[in-house]
Amino acid sequence: MPHALRTAALLLSAATLAPAQTPAPRPASIPPPTRSPAVRPAPTELPDGTLPAPTANGNYILGPTHTPALESTVHPNVPQGTLLTFTMSSADSKLYPGIARTPGTFGTPDPTNPASLIVTTSHPAPYTRHVTVYVPAQYVPGTVAPFIVGADGPDHLLFTVLDNLIAEHKLPTMIAISIQNGSGDAQGSERGLEYDTLSPRYAEFVETEVLPLVESRAHVRLTHDPNARATMGGSSGGSCALIMAWYHPDLYHRVLTYSGTYVNQQWPWNPKTPQGAWGFHQTLIPHSPRKPLRLWLEVGDRDLYNPNDMRDNMHDWVVANEDMARVLAAKRYPYQFLFARNAGHVDHAVRAQTLPEALEYLWQDYPTRRH
């Protein structure tokens, strides 16, 4: 059955099997409390305003002050990359023909399964999205380049940091592909379907539908070496970044996430991954052979906590990210985890402070002049 028909059938099935439901308004989020770090192995508490070395593995506490790194600001004497933006339409996608949740509605917990949310107001819907491509000034036309794929684009902070770090020879001359989501958020939305679903589909969407357009529109050549490819994102975009690499380590080896949504937000509910992305730190990583991935993760002390009414004990972003650090250490992954004091969800000040160091950590073992 074509994917568009499968999606429509799935939505129809969910609506048919669910009890009669008045469209539920999205519940207000509970104000997140300020948490103390509880990550294991025991973290290193850094002097305020400092960061770990970009070669250091393990767990760290930073803050409460978050001053932007020098590389996070534009410097007129540094060569600036060029940006190209193009538009993609759901009508042209074989993998994501489009869904949307009716504005002002959310869903209700399944009384027979607290890990599942019943959403009867999700329906097929078209979308358009922008893709912004950053090409560094140092790129030589015709050469094959490493690249990083980012969610929820465009990410202008990323472009600025790349300008500075590439000029300093701290990063390879890489392309950045910043992809806008397909609209909405969480269960029943296009963004939620793309970012929170544990499957290889989004990575395959990028590989087969986005990257060919990047090469043809931006006149660049992109590497097929998974060690020269990275993913990044914040919140659900962060869980998406790991999902891409987890299900396709043949395509991506490097993952960078802020406030990753390693919680139970997958919809429709899938019995093969019943905990959604919460399962990464409960079953998937602990019970799977180690994959060839390097990861950088961050969470804030005021990060999200049960922002919906499921109350399934799988919606605490701080616990989820600390548990990620715990299982990554146990499986001996190369990773760096930062617990940021005085920081909220995908905190802008923390990103401006840490993104240069995070990118250096992510690419530390990759020759800066290879391409």
C-alpha positions as a Markdown table, in Angstrom:
| # | Residue | x | y | z |
|---|---|---|---|---|
| 1 | Met | 0.0 | 0.0 | 0.0 |
| 2 | Pro | 1.4 | 3.5 | -0.9 |
| 3 | His | 2.6 | 5.4 | 2.2 |
| 4 | Ala | 0.1 | 8.2 | 1.7 |
| 5 | Leu | -2.7 | 5.6 | 1.8 |
| 6 | Arg | -1.1 | 3.8 | 4.8 |
| 7 | Thr | -0.9 | 7.1 | 6.7 |
| 8 | Ala | -4.6 | 7.9 | 6.0 |
| 9 | Ala | -5.6 | 4.4 | 6.9 |
| 10 | Leu | -3.7 | 4.5 | 10.1 |
| 11 | Leu | -5.3 | 7.8 | 11.1 |
| 12 | Leu | -8.7 | 6.5 | 10.2 |
| 13 | Ser | -8.1 | 3.3 | 12.2 |
| 14 | Ala | -7.0 | 5.3 | 15.3 |
| 15 | Ala | -10.1 | 7.5 | 15.0 |
| 16 | Thr | -12.4 | 4.4 | 14.5 |
| 17 | Leu | -11.0 | 2.4 | 17.4 |
| 18 | Ala | -10.8 | 5.3 | 19.9 |
| 19 | Pro | -13.8 | 6.1 | 22.1 |
| 20 | Ala | -15.9 | 9.1 | 21.1 |
| 21 | Gln | -13.9 | 12.2 | 22.0 |
| 22 | Thr | -14.6 | 15.9 | 22.1 |
| 23 | Pro | -11.5 | 17.5 | 20.7 |
| 24 | Ala | -9.4 | 18.1 | 23.8 |
| 25 | Pro | -7.6 | 21.4 | 24.2 |
| 26 | Arg | -3.9 | 21.1 | 24.8 |
| 27 | Pro | -3.2 | 21.2 | 28.5 |
| 28 | Ala | -1.0 | 23.8 | 30.0 |
| 29 | Ser | 2.5 | 22.8 | 30.8 |
| 30 | Ile | 3.5 | 22.4 | 34.5 |
| 31 | Pro | 6.1 | 25.0 | 35.3 |
| 32 | Pro | 9.3 | 23.0 | 35.4 |
| 33 | Pro | 11.1 | 22.9 | 38.8 |
| 34 | Thr | 14.8 | 23.6 | 39.1 |
| 35 | Arg | 16.5 | 20.3 | 39.4 |
| 36 | Ser | 19.9 | 19.4 | 41.0 |
| 37 | Pro | 22.1 | 17.1 | 38.9 |
| 38 | Ala | 21.8 | 13.4 | 39.6 |
| 39 | Val | 23.7 | 12.1 | 36.6 |
| 40 | Arg | 26.0 | 9.0 | 36.9 |
| 41 | Pro | 28.9 | 8.5 | 36.7 |
| 42 | Ala | 29.5 | 11.5 | 39.0 |
| 43 | Pro | 29.9 | 14.7 | 37.0 |
| 44 | Thr | 32.8 | 17.2 | 37.1 |
| 45 | Glu | 31.5 | 20.6 | 38.3 |
| 46 | Leu | 33.3 | 23.3 | 36.3 |
| 47 | Pro | 34.2 | 26.8 | 37.5 |
| 48 | Asp | 31.4 | 29.2 | 36.5 |
| 49 | Gly | 31.8 | 30.4 | 32.9 |
| 50 | Thr | 34.1 | 27.6 | 31.8 |
| 51 | Leu | 33.6 | 24.6 | 29.5 |
| 52 | Pro | 35.2 | 21.1 | 29.4 |
| 53 | Ala | 37.9 | 20.5 | 26.9 |
| 54 | Pro | 36.6 | 19.6 | 23.4 |
| 55 | Thr | 38.4 | 16.3 | 23.7 |
| 56 | Ala | 37.0 | 15.3 | 27.1 |
| 57 | Asn | 34.5 | 12.5 | 27.5 |
| 58 | Gly | 32.1 | 12.2 | 30.4 |
| 59 | Asn | 29.6 | 14.3 | 32.5 |
| 60 | Tyr | 30.0 | 17.9 | 33.4 |
| 61 | Ile | 28.1 | 20.7 | 35.3 |
| 62 | Leu | 28.3 | 24.2 | 34.0 |
| 63 | Gly | 26.8 | 27.6 | 34.8 |
| 64 | Pro | 25.0 | 29.5 | 36.2 |
| 65 | Thr | 26.6 | 32.1 | 34.0 |
| 66 | His | 26.3 | 31.6 | 30.2 |
| 67 | Thr | 28.4 | 34.1 | 28.2 |
| 68 | Pro | 28.4 | 33.7 | 24.5 |
| 69 | Ala | 31.6 | 32.1 | 23.1 |
| 70 | Leu | 33.6 | 34.4 | 20.8 |
| 71 | Glu | 32.9 | 32.0 | 17.9 |
| 72 | Ser | 29.2 | 32.5 | 18.4 |
| 73 | Thr | 29.4 | 36.1 | 17.2 |
| 74 | Val | 30.0 | 37.5 | 13.7 |
| 75 | His | 33.5 | 38.8 | 13.0 |
| 76 | Pro | 33.8 | 41.0 | 10.0 |
| 77 | Asn | 37.3 | 39.8 | 9.2 |
| 78 | Val | 36.3 | 36.2 | 9.0 |
| 79 | Pro | 35.1 | 34.9 | 5.6 |
| 80 | Gln | 31.4 | 34.4 | 5.6 |
| 81 | Gly | 29.7 | 31.4 | 4.0 |
| 82 | Thr | 26.9 | 31.7 | 1.5 |
| 83 | Leu | 23.3 | 30.7 | 2.2 |
| 84 | Leu | 20.8 | 29.2 | -0.2 |
| 85 | Thr | 17.2 | 28.5 | 0.7 |
| 86 | Phe | 14.7 | 26.5 | -1.3 |
| 87 | Thr | 11.2 | 25.2 | -0.7 |
| 88 | Met | 10.0 | 21.6 | -0.5 |
| 89 | Ser | 6.3 | 20.6 | -0.8 |
| 90 | Ser | 4.4 | 17.7 | 0.7 |
| 91 | Ala | 3.0 | 17.1 | -2.8 |
| 92 | Asp | 6.5 | 16.0 | -3.9 |
| 93 | Ser | 7.2 | 13.7 | -1.0 |
| 94 | Lys | 6.8 | 9.9 | -1.2 |
| 95 | Leu | 7.7 | 9.5 | 2.5 |
| 96 | Tyr | 5.8 | 12.4 | 4.2 |
| 97 | Pro | 2.6 | 13.3 | 2.3 |
| 98 | Gly | 1.6 | 15.4 | 5.3 |
| 99 | Ile | -0.6 | 15.4 | 8.4 |
| 100 | Ala | -1.8 | 18.0 | 10.9 |
| 101 | Arg | -3.6 | 18.2 | 14.2 |
| 102 | Thr | -6.5 | 20.6 | 14.4 |
| 103 | Pro | -5.4 | 23.8 | 16.0 |
| 104 | Gly | -6.2 | 24.2 | 19.7 |
| 105 | Thr | -6.6 | 20.4 | 20.2 |
| 106 | Phe | -4.3 | 17.8 | 21.7 |
| 107 | Gly | -5.5 | 14.4 | 22.8 |
| 108 | Thr | -6.4 | 12.2 | 25.7 |
| 109 | Pro | -4.5 | 9.4 | 27.4 |
| 110 | Asp | -5.6 | 5.9 | 26.4 |
| 111 | Pro | -7.4 | 4.4 | 29.5 |
| 112 | Thr | -6.1 | 1.0 | 28.6 |
| 113 | Asn | -2.5 | 2.1 | 28.0 |
| 114 | Pro | -1.2 | 5.1 | 29.8 |
| 115 | Ala | 1.9 | 5.2 | 27.5 |
| 116 | Ser | -0.4 | 6.0 | 24.5 |
| 117 | Leu | -2.2 | 9.2 | 23.6 |
| 118 | Ile | -5.4 | 9.0 | 21.6 |
| 119 | Val | -5.5 | 11.8 | 19.0 |
| 120 | Thr | -8.7 | 11.9 | 16.9 |
| 121 | Thr | -8.1 | 15.4 | 15.5 |
| 122 | Ser | -5.1 | 14.4 | 13.3 |
| 123 | His | -5.8 | 14.3 | 9.6 |
| 124 | Pro | -4.0 | 14.4 | 6.3 |
| 125 | Ala | -2.9 | 17.9 | 5.4 |
| 126 | Pro | -0.4 | 19.5 | 3.0 |
| 127 | Tyr | 2.7 | 21.5 | 4.1 |
| 128 | Thr | 5.7 | 23.3 | 2.6 |
| 129 | Arg | 9.1 | 23.6 | 4.3 |
| 130 | His | 12.3 | 25.6 | 3.7 |
| 131 | Val | 15.7 | 24.1 | 3.5 |
| 132 | Thr | 18.7 | 26.4 | 4.1 |
| 133 | Val | 22.1 | 25.3 | 2.9 |
| 134 | Tyr | 25.3 | 26.9 | 4.3 |
| 135 | Val | 28.3 | 26.7 | 2.0 |
| 136 | Pro | 31.5 | 27.9 | 3.6 |
| 137 | Ala | 33.7 | 30.4 | 1.9 |
| 138 | Gln | 36.5 | 27.9 | 1.8 |
| 139 | Tyr | 34.6 | 25.3 | -0.1 |
| 140 | Val | 36.2 | 24.4 | -3.5 |
| 141 | Pro | 33.5 | 23.6 | -6.1 |
| 142 | Gly | 33.6 | 20.0 | -7.2 |
| 143 | Thr | 35.1 | 18.6 | -4.1 |
| 144 | Val | 33.3 | 16.2 | -1.9 |
| 145 | Ala | 32.4 | 17.8 | 1.5 |
| 146 | Pro | 31.5 | 16.5 | 5.0 |
| 147 | Phe | 28.2 | 17.9 | 6.3 |
| 148 | Ile | 25.9 | 18.4 | 9.2 |
| 149 | Val | 22.1 | 18.1 | 9.0 |
| 150 | Gly | 20.1 | 20.2 | 11.5 |
| 151 | Ala | 16.5 | 20.1 | 12.5 |
| 152 | Asp | 14.0 | 23.0 | 12.9 |
| 153 | Gly | 16.0 | 25.2 | 10.6 |
| 154 | Pro | 17.2 | 27.7 | 9.7 |
| 155 | Asp | 19.9 | 27.8 | 12.4 |
| 156 | His | 21.8 | 31.1 | 12.0 |
| 157 | Leu | 23.9 | 30.5 | 15.2 |
| 158 | Leu | 25.2 | 27.3 | 13.6 |
| 159 | Phe | 26.2 | 29.2 | 10.4 |
| 160 | Thr | 28.1 | 31.8 | 12.4 |
| 161 | Val | 29.9 | 29.3 | 14.5 |
| 162 | Leu | 30.9 | 27.3 | 11.3 |
| 163 | Asp | 32.3 | 30.5 | 9.7 |
| 164 | Asn | 34.6 | 31.1 | 12.7 |
| 165 | Leu | 35.7 | 27.5 | 13.5 |
| 166 | Ile | 36.3 | 26.6 | 9.8 |
| 167 | Ala | 38.4 | 29.8 | 9.5 |
| 168 | Glu | 40.4 | 28.7 | 12.6 |
| 169 | His | 40.9 | 25.2 | 11.2 |
| 170 | Lys | 39.1 | 23.7 | 14.2 |
| 171 | Leu | 36.5 | 22.1 | 11.9 |
| 172 | Pro | 36.7 | 20.6 | 8.4 |
| 173 | Thr | 35.3 | 22.7 | 5.6 |
| 174 | Met | 31.7 | 21.4 | 5.9 |
| 175 | Ile | 28.3 | 22.0 | 4.4 |
| 176 | Ala | 25.4 | 22.7 | 6.8 |
| 177 | Ile | 21.9 | 21.6 | 5.8 |
| 178 | Ser | 19.2 | 23.2 | 8.0 |
| 179 | Ile | 15.8 | 21.7 | 7.4 |
| 180 | Gln | 12.6 | 23.2 | 8.6 |
| 181 | Asn | 10.1 | 20.8 | 10.1 |
| 182 | Gly | 6.8 | 20.0 | 8.4 |
| 183 | Ser | 4.8 | 22.1 | 10.9 |
| 184 | Gly | 3.0 | 21.5 | 14.2 |
| 185 | Asp | 4.4 | 19.8 | 17.3 |
| 186 | Ala | 4.1 | 16.6 | 19.3 |
| 187 | Gln | 1.5 | 13.8 | 18.8 |
| 188 | Gly | -0.6 | 14.0 | 15.7 |
| 189 | Ser | 1.5 | 16.7 | 14.0 |
| 190 | Glu | 3.8 | 16.5 | 11.0 |
| 191 | Arg | 6.8 | 17.6 | 13.1 |
| 192 | Gly | 5.9 | 15.0 | 15.7 |
| 193 | Leu | 5.6 | 12.3 | 13.0 |
| 194 | Glu | 9.0 | 13.2 | 11.6 |
| 195 | Tyr | 11.0 | 13.8 | 14.7 |
| 196 | Asp | 9.5 | 11.5 | 17.4 |
| 197 | Thr | 8.9 | 8.3 | 15.4 |
| 198 | Leu | 11.5 | 5.6 | 16.1 |
| 199 | Ser | 12.1 | 4.4 | 12.6 |
| 200 | Pro | 14.6 | 4.9 | 9.7 |
| 201 | Arg | 12.1 | 6.9 | 7.7 |
| 202 | Tyr | 13.3 | 10.5 | 8.5 |
| 203 | Ala | 16.9 | 9.6 | 7.7 |
| 204 | Glu | 15.7 | 8.1 | 4.4 |
| 205 | Phe | 13.6 | 11.2 | 3.7 |
| 206 | Val | 16.7 | 13.3 | 4.1 |
| 207 | Glu | 18.8 | 10.9 | 2.0 |
| 208 | Thr | 16.5 | 10.4 | -0.9 |
| 209 | Glu | 14.5 | 13.6 | -1.0 |
| 210 | Val | 16.5 | 16.4 | 0.6 |
| 211 | Leu | 20.2 | 15.7 | -0.2 |
| 212 | Pro | 19.8 | 15.4 | -4.0 |
| 213 | Leu | 18.1 | 18.8 | -4.0 |
| 214 | Val | 20.9 | 20.3 | -1.9 |
| 215 | Glu | 23.5 | 19.0 | -4.3 |
| 216 | Ser | 21.7 | 20.3 | -7.4 |
| 217 | Arg | 20.5 | 23.6 | -6.0 |
| 218 | Ala | 23.7 | 24.6 | -4.1 |
| 219 | His | 26.1 | 23.1 | -6.6 |
| 220 | Val | 28.0 | 21.1 | -4.0 |
| 221 | Arg | 29.0 | 17.4 | -3.6 |
| 222 | Leu | 28.2 | 15.7 | -0.4 |
| 223 | Thr | 30.2 | 12.8 | 1.1 |
| 224 | His | 28.8 | 9.3 | 1.5 |
| 225 | Asp | 31.2 | 8.5 | 4.3 |
| 226 | Pro | 29.1 | 8.2 | 7.6 |
| 227 | Asn | 32.1 | 9.3 | 9.6 |
| 228 | Ala | 32.0 | 12.6 | 7.7 |
| 229 | Arg | 28.3 | 13.2 | 8.4 |
| 230 | Ala | 26.6 | 14.6 | 11.5 |
| 231 | Thr | 23.1 | 15.3 | 12.8 |
| 232 | Met | 22.0 | 17.9 | 15.3 |
| 233 | Gly | 18.9 | 19.3 | 16.9 |
| 234 | Gly | 17.1 | 20.5 | 20.0 |
| 235 | Ser | 14.1 | 19.1 | 21.8 |
| 236 | Ser | 12.3 | 16.7 | 19.4 |
| 237 | Gly | 14.8 | 17.7 | 16.8 |
| 238 | Gly | 17.4 | 16.3 | 19.1 |
| 239 | Ser | 15.7 | 12.9 | 19.5 |
| 240 | Cys | 15.4 | 13.0 | 15.7 |
| 241 | Ala | 19.1 | 13.5 | 15.3 |
| 242 | Leu | 19.8 | 10.4 | 17.3 |
| 243 | Ile | 17.0 | 8.4 | 15.6 |
| 244 | Met | 18.7 | 9.2 | 12.3 |
| 245 | Ala | 22.0 | 7.9 | 13.3 |
| 246 | Trp | 20.7 | 5.0 | 15.4 |
| 247 | Tyr | 18.6 | 3.5 | 12.6 |
| 248 | His | 21.1 | 4.4 | 9.9 |
| 249 | Pro | 24.7 | 4.2 | 11.3 |
| 250 | Asp | 25.6 | 3.5 | 7.7 |
| 251 | Leu | 24.8 | 7.2 | 7.0 |
| 252 | Tyr | 25.7 | 9.1 | 10.2 |
| 253 | His | 28.2 | 8.7 | 13.0 |
| 254 | Arg | 28.1 | 12.0 | 14.9 |
| 255 | Val | 25.1 | 13.4 | 16.9 |
| 256 | Leu | 24.7 | 16.7 | 18.8 |
| 257 | Thr | 21.5 | 17.4 | 20.9 |
| 258 | Tyr | 20.2 | 20.1 | 23.2 |
| 259 | Ser | 17.4 | 19.2 | 25.6 |
| 260 | Gly | 16.8 | 16.0 | 23.6 |
| 261 | Thr | 13.3 | 14.7 | 23.8 |
| 262 | Tyr | 14.3 | 11.2 | 24.9 |
| 263 | Val | 10.8 | 10.8 | 26.3 |
| 264 | Asn | 7.6 | 9.0 | 25.3 |
| 265 | Gln | 6.2 | 11.2 | 22.5 |
| 266 | Gln | 6.0 | 8.8 | 19.6 |
| 267 | Trp | 2.6 | 8.7 | 17.9 |
| 268 | Pro | 0.9 | 6.5 | 16.7 |
| 269 | Trp | 1.9 | 4.2 | 19.5 |
| 270 | Asn | 4.1 | 1.3 | 18.3 |
| 271 | Pro | 4.2 | -2.0 | 20.2 |
| 272 | Lys | 7.8 | -2.6 | 18.8 |
| 273 | Thr | 9.0 | 0.6 | 20.6 |
| 274 | Pro | 6.3 | 1.1 | 23.3 |
| 275 | Gln | 8.2 | 3.7 | 25.2 |
| 276 | Gly | 9.0 | 5.9 | 22.2 |
| 277 | Ala | 12.4 | 7.7 | 22.6 |
| 278 | Trp | 12.3 | 7.0 | 26.4 |
| 279 | Gly | 13.2 | 3.5 | 25.2 |
| 280 | Phe | 16.7 | 4.7 | 24.1 |
| 281 | His | 18.0 | 4.8 | 27.6 |
| 282 | Gln | 15.8 | 2.0 | 29.0 |
| 283 | Thr | 16.2 | -0.8 | 26.4 |
| 284 | Leu | 17.6 | 0.2 | 23.0 |
| 285 | Ile | 21.1 | 1.4 | 24.0 |
| 286 | Pro | 21.6 | -1.0 | 26.9 |
| 287 | His | 20.4 | -4.1 | 25.0 |
| 288 | Ser | 22.0 | -3.4 | 21.6 |
| 289 | Pro | 25.6 | -3.8 | 20.4 |
| 290 | Arg | 27.5 | -0.5 | 20.6 |
| 291 | Lys | 27.2 | 1.4 | 17.4 |
| 292 | Pro | 29.9 | 3.6 | 15.8 |
| 293 | Leu | 28.5 | 6.9 | 17.2 |
| 294 | Arg | 30.0 | 9.9 | 18.9 |
| 295 | Leu | 27.4 | 12.0 | 20.9 |
| 296 | Trp | 27.3 | 15.4 | 22.6 |
| 297 | Leu | 24.3 | 16.1 | 24.8 |
| 298 | Glu | 23.0 | 18.9 | 27.0 |
| 299 | Val | 20.1 | 19.5 | 29.4 |
| 300 | Gly | 19.0 | 22.4 | 31.5 |
| 301 | Asp | 18.2 | 22.4 | 35.2 |
| 302 | Arg | 14.8 | 23.9 | 34.4 |
| 303 | Asp | 14.2 | 21.7 | 31.4 |
| 304 | Leu | 10.7 | 20.3 | 30.6 |
| 305 | Tyr | 8.8 | 18.2 | 33.1 |
| 306 | Asn | 5.5 | 16.4 | 32.3 |
| 307 | Pro | 4.3 | 19.0 | 29.8 |
| 308 | Asn | 1.1 | 17.1 | 29.0 |
| 309 | Asp | -1.5 | 15.1 | 30.8 |
| 310 | Met | -0.3 | 11.5 | 30.2 |
| 311 | Arg | 1.5 | 11.2 | 33.5 |
| 312 | Asp | 3.2 | 8.0 | 32.3 |
| 313 | Asn | 6.4 | 8.7 | 34.2 |
| 314 | Met | 8.2 | 9.0 | 30.9 |
| 315 | His | 8.1 | 12.8 | 30.4 |
| 316 | Asp | 10.9 | 14.3 | 32.4 |
| 317 | Trp | 13.6 | 15.7 | 30.1 |
| 318 | Val | 16.2 | 16.0 | 32.8 |
| 319 | Val | 15.9 | 12.4 | 33.9 |
| 320 | Ala | 15.8 | 11.3 | 30.3 |
| 321 | Asn | 19.0 | 13.0 | 29.4 |
| 322 | Glu | 20.8 | 12.0 | 32.6 |
| 323 | Asp | 19.7 | 8.4 | 31.9 |
| 324 | Met | 21.1 | 8.8 | 28.4 |
| 325 | Ala | 24.5 | 9.8 | 29.9 |
| 326 | Arg | 24.3 | 6.8 | 32.3 |
| 327 | Val | 23.7 | 4.2 | 29.5 |
| 328 | Leu | 26.2 | 5.8 | 27.1 |
| 329 | Ala | 28.9 | 5.5 | 29.8 |
| 330 | Ala | 27.9 | 1.9 | 30.6 |
| 331 | Lys | 28.2 | 0.9 | 26.9 |
| 332 | Arg | 31.5 | 2.9 | 26.6 |
| 333 | Tyr | 30.3 | 5.3 | 23.9 |
| 334 | Pro | 32.4 | 8.3 | 23.2 |
| 335 | Tyr | 30.2 | 11.1 | 24.6 |
| 336 | Gln | 30.1 | 14.4 | 26.4 |
| 337 | Phe | 27.1 | 15.4 | 28.6 |
| 338 | Leu | 26.6 | 18.9 | 30.0 |
| 339 | Phe | 24.1 | 19.6 | 32.8 |
| 340 | Ala | 23.5 | 23.4 | 32.6 |
| 341 | Arg | 22.5 | 25.3 | 35.7 |
| 342 | Asn | 20.2 | 28.4 | 35.3 |
| 343 | Ala | 19.0 | 27.0 | 31.9 |
| 344 | Gly | 15.7 | 26.2 | 30.3 |
| 345 | His | 14.6 | 24.1 | 27.4 |
| 346 | Val | 17.0 | 24.4 | 24.4 |
| 347 | Asp | 18.3 | 27.5 | 26.2 |
| 348 | His | 19.6 | 30.1 | 23.8 |
| 349 | Ala | 22.3 | 31.4 | 26.1 |
| 350 | Val | 23.6 | 27.9 | 26.7 |
| 351 | Arg | 23.7 | 27.2 | 23.0 |
| 352 | Ala | 25.6 | 30.4 | 22.3 |
| 353 | Gln | 28.1 | 29.5 | 25.1 |
| 354 | Thr | 28.6 | 25.8 | 24.2 |
| 355 | Leu | 27.9 | 25.2 | 20.5 |
| 356 | Pro | 31.5 | 25.9 | 19.3 |
| 357 | Glu | 32.9 | 23.5 | 21.9 |
| 358 | Ala | 30.2 | 21.0 | 21.1 |
| 359 | Leu | 31.1 | 21.0 | 17.4 |
| 360 | Glu | 34.8 | 20.7 | 18.2 |
| 361 | Tyr | 34.1 | 17.7 | 20.4 |
| 362 | Leu | 31.9 | 16.1 | 17.8 |
| 363 | Trp | 34.5 | 16.4 | 15.0 |
| 364 | Gln | 37.7 | 16.1 | 17.2 |
| 365 | Asp | 38.9 | 12.9 | 15.4 |
| 366 | Tyr | 38.2 | 14.1 | 11.9 |
| 367 | Pro | 41.1 | 15.8 | 9.9 |
| 368 | Thr | 40.2 | 19.4 | 9.3 |
| 369 | Arg | 41.9 | 19.5 | 6.0 |
| 370 | Arg | 40.8 | 16.2 | 4.7 |
| 371 | His | 38.4 | 17.7 | 2.1 |
